[in-house]
Amino acid sequence: MFATIYYIFCGILYLLSLPFLIFLCIFKPKYRDSIPGRFFLCNTSFRGDVWIHACSLGEINSIEFLKPYLKEKVIISTITNTGYARALEIFGSNKNVEVKFLPFELFLPFLMPKNLNKLIVLEAELWFMLFFYSKSIGADTILLNARISSKSFPKYKKISFFYRQIFKYIDLVLCQLEDDKDRLIELGAKNIEVFGNIKALNKFRISKQFDRFEGSLIFAASTHRGEEDLILRNYVDSILNSKKYRLCIAPRHPERFDEVWELLQKYGISCAKFSEVGLDYSYDVILVDMMGELLNIYNVSDIVILGGSFVKVGGHNPLECAFFNVKLISGVYIFNQYALFDLISNYKIVKNDELKSTFESLESLENSYIKNQDDKLNKLMQLLDFR
């Protein structure tokens, strides 16, 4: 009964949205691929034994580790243009994989592959019809890397009756944290296990090789306003004159490159732009004013100061730098990254007023690393029944 009512609701919603969808297709170029693919039954061939759905770019990146294991016929669906492009980049060379935009729920009954035996959905993509029709044809259904943040949980609770209906059709839930498990159980999840964040299973690859500095390279990565000044001030006051260290600073947002360059001039120290000199260690400080270089610089760094954590941003992904076994320093504001920090060892959390003393004791820091990566990968492959 619920499925029938919900399907009728989807039909009404679709009719009401039709003029707006047509408008977006005509006047918004960025939607000209995704909307026809999702709402107008374009490119409708769905064939596969396994269906993996990941909403956008971040979720697609998180499943890159699956690439060697996709030996059956696989559908990978996404919603955003960036997610679709990234999925093609990672999986497009595999003849067993079809990359699709996720169709609107109204169309799923007509597109479900008849031989589907497994549905894997990432994080919080709780589409009722996707799970319902997958179970109706006998597929195993898995919610992978599931999470519900404390901030969004009250919104979920307001319509918890709806999520209870969805979880009736989900066989296994692998969530990131104990807190996620508690919230998901309250929403009706069954057969749930705390697995951790699957982002820890990816192997990070560099695109170019830089020379290493003979001393120690400190890389302040993904910094935000206020953090560059904090780091520079303490770097200059504590270790600049030792000449053992060099500092790279990579602001999180490219629109701030000029702002940080002006800040560097105020310090009157030897500095240069990465876009002009690369990693030239004759300078005391290099401003990384190009995108896409984080992994390449992590690879030759000795110490990483991870930004977004000395101001109330919530932190950034520590796995990328821990993969390269750097000494990892973070501020205290990592509330968006607790699940990822839980997956690594030997990182140092410091308050803003402790940064100078931390600079003065860099030699005592241990190198970070990702915990039990291979063991967790083997366990997940067993849970997903991938061989």
C-alpha positions in Angstrom: 0.0 0.0 0.0 2.7 2.5 1.0 4.6 1.8 -2.3 1.5 2.5 -4.3 0.8 5.8 -2.5 4.4 6.8 -2.8 4.5 6.0 -6.6 1.4 8.1 -7.2 3.0 10.9 -5.2 6.1 10.7 -7.5 3.9 10.9 -10.5 2.1 14.0 -9.3 5.4 15.6 -8.3 6.9 14.9 -11.7 3.9 16.5 -13.5 4.2 19.6 -11.4 7.9 19.8 -11.9 7.8 19.3 -15.7 7.8 23.0 -16.8 10.7 23.8 -14.4 12.7 20.8 -15.7 12.2 21.8 -19.3 13.2 25.4 -18.4 16.5 24.1 -16.9 17.2 22.0 -19.9 16.8 24.9 -22.3 18.4 27.7 -20.3 20.9 26.1 -18.0 23.7 24.3 -20.0 25.0 22.4 -16.9 21.8 20.5 -16.7 21.5 19.5 -20.4 23.0 16.0 -19.7 21.7 15.2 -16.2 18.1 16.2 -16.5 17.4 14.3 -19.8 19.2 11.3 -18.3 17.2 11.5 -15.0 13.8 12.8 -16.0 13.2 12.1 -19.7 14.2 8.5 -20.2 17.2 9.3 -22.4 19.9 6.7 -22.6 17.6 4.1 -20.9 19.6 0.9 -21.3 20.2 -0.5 -17.8 22.0 -3.8 -17.8 23.9 -5.2 -14.9 24.2 -7.8 -12.2 25.4 -5.2 -9.7 24.1 -1.6 -9.3 26.2 0.9 -7.3 24.7 4.3 -6.7 26.8 7.2 -5.4 25.4 10.7 -5.4 28.2 13.0 -6.5 31.9 13.6 -6.9 33.0 12.8 -3.3 31.0 9.6 -3.2 32.3 8.5 -6.6 35.9 9.1 -5.4 35.3 7.1 -2.3 34.6 3.9 -4.3 37.7 4.1 -6.6 39.2 1.2 -4.6 36.5 -1.1 -6.1 37.9 -0.7 -9.6 39.9 -4.0 -9.7 36.9 -5.9 -8.2 34.2 -5.0 -10.8 34.3 -8.2 -12.9 30.5 -8.7 -13.3 28.2 -6.4 -15.3 28.0 -3.3 -13.2 25.9 -0.1 -13.3 27.3 2.9 -11.6 24.7 5.7 -11.2 25.2 9.2 -10.0 23.2 12.5 -9.8 25.6 15.4 -10.5 27.5 16.2 -13.6 30.8 16.2 -11.7 30.1 12.8 -10.3 29.2 11.5 -13.7 32.4 12.8 -15.3 34.5 11.4 -12.5 32.8 8.0 -12.7 33.6 7.9 -16.4 37.2 8.9 -15.7 37.7 6.1 -13.1 35.6 3.3 -14.5 35.0 4.2 -18.1 37.7 1.9 -19.4 36.1 -1.1 -17.8 33.9 -2.8 -20.5 31.8 -4.4 -17.7 30.8 -1.0 -16.3 28.0 1.3 -17.5 27.9 4.8 -16.0 24.4 6.4 -15.8 22.5 9.2 -14.3 20.1 7.9 -11.7 16.6 8.0 -13.2 13.8 9.6 -11.2 11.9 7.1 -9.1 8.8 7.2 -11.3 10.8 5.4 -14.1 12.6 2.8 -12.0 10.0 0.1 -12.4 10.6 0.1 -16.2 14.4 0.3 -16.0 15.4 -2.2 -13.3 17.7 -4.9 -14.8 15.9 -8.2 -14.5 19.1 -10.1 -13.5 20.1 -7.6 -10.8 21.5 -9.5 -7.8 23.0 -6.7 -5.7 22.3 -3.0 -5.0 24.9 -1.0 -3.2 24.0 2.6 -2.2 26.4 5.1 -0.7 25.9 7.2 2.4 22.5 8.7 2.8 21.0 8.2 -0.7 17.7 6.7 0.6 15.6 6.4 -2.5 12.6 4.3 -1.7 11.8 3.0 -5.1 15.4 2.0 -5.8 15.4 -0.2 -2.8 11.8 -1.4 -3.1 12.1 -2.6 -6.8 15.6 -4.1 -6.2 14.1 -6.3 -3.5 11.1 -7.1 -5.6 13.4 -8.8 -8.1 15.4 -10.6 -5.4 18.5 -8.5 -5.2 20.5 -8.1 -2.0 20.5 -4.5 -0.9 23.3 -2.7 1.0 23.7 0.8 2.4 27.4 1.4 2.4 29.4 4.1 4.3 26.1 5.2 5.8 26.1 8.3 8.0 23.6 10.7 9.5 25.1 13.9 11.0 23.9 15.3 14.3 23.0 18.5 12.5 20.7 16.8 9.9 19.3 14.1 12.2 16.4 16.2 13.5 15.2 16.7 9.9 15.3 12.9 9.4 13.3 12.3 12.6 10.5 14.5 11.4 9.7 12.0 8.7 11.0 8.9 10.4 7.9 7.0 9.3 9.1 7.3 5.7 12.6 6.1 6.5 11.2 3.1 8.4 9.5 2.1 5.2 12.8 2.3 3.3 14.8 0.3 5.8 12.4 -2.6 5.4 14.0 -3.2 2.0 17.7 -2.8 3.1 19.4 -6.0 4.0 22.7 -4.7 5.4 23.9 -1.3 6.6 27.6 -0.6 7.0 27.9 2.8 8.8 30.9 5.0 9.7 30.5 5.7 13.4 28.8 4.4 16.5 26.8 7.7 16.6 25.6 7.0 13.0 24.6 3.5 14.1 22.4 4.8 16.9 20.7 7.4 14.7 20.1 4.9 11.9 18.6 2.4 14.3 16.3 5.1 15.5 15.2 5.6 11.9 14.5 1.9 11.5 17.7 0.4 10.2 18.3 -3.4 10.8 21.4 -5.6 10.5 23.8 -2.7 11.0 27.5 -2.8 11.5 30.0 0.0 12.3 32.7 -0.4 9.6 34.3 3.0 9.4 34.7 5.4 6.4 35.5 3.5 3.2 37.6 6.5 2.0 40.4 5.0 4.0 40.5 2.1 1.5 41.6 4.2 -1.5 45.2 4.3 -2.7 46.2 7.9 -3.5 48.2 8.4 -6.6 50.4 11.3 -7.6 50.4 12.8 -11.1 54.0 14.2 -11.0 57.1 13.6 -9.0 58.9 16.6 -7.3 62.3 16.6 -5.8 62.5 16.5 -2.0 64.0 19.3 0.2 67.2 18.3 1.9 65.8 19.5 5.2 62.1 19.2 6.1 59.2 20.6 4.0 56.2 21.8 6.0 53.0 21.9 3.9 50.1 24.0 5.2 47.3 22.5 3.1 43.7 23.7 2.4 44.0 26.7 4.7 41.3 29.3 5.3 41.3 33.0 6.2 43.0 33.5 9.5 45.0 30.3 9.4 47.7 31.5 7.0 48.6 34.4 9.3 48.6 32.1 12.3 50.9 29.6 10.6 53.2 32.3 9.2 53.6 34.1 12.4 54.6 31.1 14.4 56.8 29.7 11.6 58.7 33.0 11.4 59.0 33.4 15.2 60.1 29.8 15.9 62.0 28.0 13.1 62.5 30.3 10.0 66.1 31.2 11.0 67.2 27.6 11.4 67.1 27.2 7.6 66.2 23.5 8.2 62.7 24.0 7.1 60.7 25.3 4.1 57.0 26.2 4.1 54.4 25.7 1.4 50.9 27.2 1.8 48.0 26.0 -0.3 44.8 28.1 0.4 41.6 26.0 0.1 39.9 28.4 -2.3 41.6 29.8 -5.4 39.9 33.1 -5.1 42.1 33.7 -2.0 45.4 33.3 -3.8 46.0 37.0 -4.2 44.9 37.7 -0.7 47.4 35.3 0.8 50.2 36.6 -1.6 49.6 40.1 -0.2 49.9 38.6 3.3 53.2 37.1 2.5 54.6 40.4 1.3 53.8 41.9 4.7 56.1 39.5 6.4 59.1 40.5 4.3 60.4 37.0 3.8 61.7 35.2 0.8 58.7 33.9 -1.1 57.4 32.9 -4.5 54.4 31.5 -6.3 54.3 27.8 -7.3 52.8 28.7 -10.7 56.0 30.6 -11.4 58.8 28.6 -9.8 57.3 25.2 -8.8 58.9 23.8 -5.7 62.0 25.9 -5.6 63.5 25.4 -2.1 65.7 28.5 -2.4 62.6 30.4 -1.1 61.5 30.3 2.5 57.8 30.2 1.6 56.0 29.0 -1.5 52.4 29.9 -2.2 50.7 27.0 -4.0 48.5 29.0 -6.3 47.4 26.1 -8.5 44.7 23.5 -8.1 45.2 19.7 -8.2 48.7 19.6 -6.6 47.9 18.5 -3.0 48.8 14.8 -3.5 52.0 15.7 -5.4 53.2 17.9 -2.6 52.1 15.6 0.2 54.3 13.0 -1.5 57.5 15.2 -0.8 56.3 16.8 2.4 57.7 15.9 5.9 55.1 17.7 8.0 51.5 18.7 7.0 49.5 21.3 8.8 45.9 20.5 7.8 43.8 23.6 7.4 40.1 24.2 8.1 40.8 23.1 11.7 42.3 26.3 13.3 39.1 28.1 12.5 35.6 26.7 12.9 35.3 25.1 9.4 35.3 21.5 10.6 38.5 20.2 9.2 39.4 18.5 5.9 40.2 15.0 4.8 43.3 13.7 6.7 43.6 10.4 4.8 45.2 11.9 1.8 48.2 13.2 3.7 48.4 10.2 6.2 48.6 7.9 3.2 52.1 9.5 2.5 53.2 8.9 6.2 53.8 12.6 7.0 53.9 14.1 10.4 50.3 15.4 10.7 49.3 18.5 12.7 45.7 19.7 13.0 43.7 22.3 14.9 41.0 21.3 17.3 38.0 22.1 14.9 37.7 18.7 13.1 34.0 18.1 13.8 33.3 17.2 10.2 36.1 14.7 10.0 35.9 12.7 13.2 35.2 9.5 11.3 38.3 10.0 9.1 40.6 10.9 11.9 39.5 7.8 13.7 41.0 5.8 10.8 44.6 7.1 11.2 47.3 6.9 13.8 49.9 9.4 15.0 48.4 12.8 14.4 48.7 15.8 16.7 45.8 18.0 17.6 47.0 21.5 18.8 45.2 24.6 20.0 46.1 27.9 18.2 48.3 29.1 21.0 50.2 25.8 21.0 51.4 26.0 17.4 54.7 27.8 18.2 55.7 25.1 20.7 54.7 22.5 18.3 57.0 24.0 15.6 59.8 24.0 18.1 59.3 20.3 18.8 58.7 18.9 15.2 61.5 16.4 15.5 59.6 14.6 18.3 56.4 14.0 16.2 55.7 10.5 14.8 54.7 9.8 11.2 51.0 9.3 10.6 49.5 6.3 8.8 46.2 4.8 7.9 45.2 1.9 10.2 44.5 -1.7 9.0 43.9 -0.6 5.4 44.4 -4.0 3.8 42.6 -6.0 6.5 39.5 -3.7 6.2 39.6 -4.0 2.4 39.5 -7.8 2.6 36.7 -7.7 5.1 34.6 -5.4 3.0 35.1 -7.5 -0.1 33.7 -10.4 1.9 30.8 -8.5 3.1 30.0 -7.2 -0.4 30.7 -10.7 -1.8 33.2 -9.3 -4.3 35.9 -11.7 -5.4 
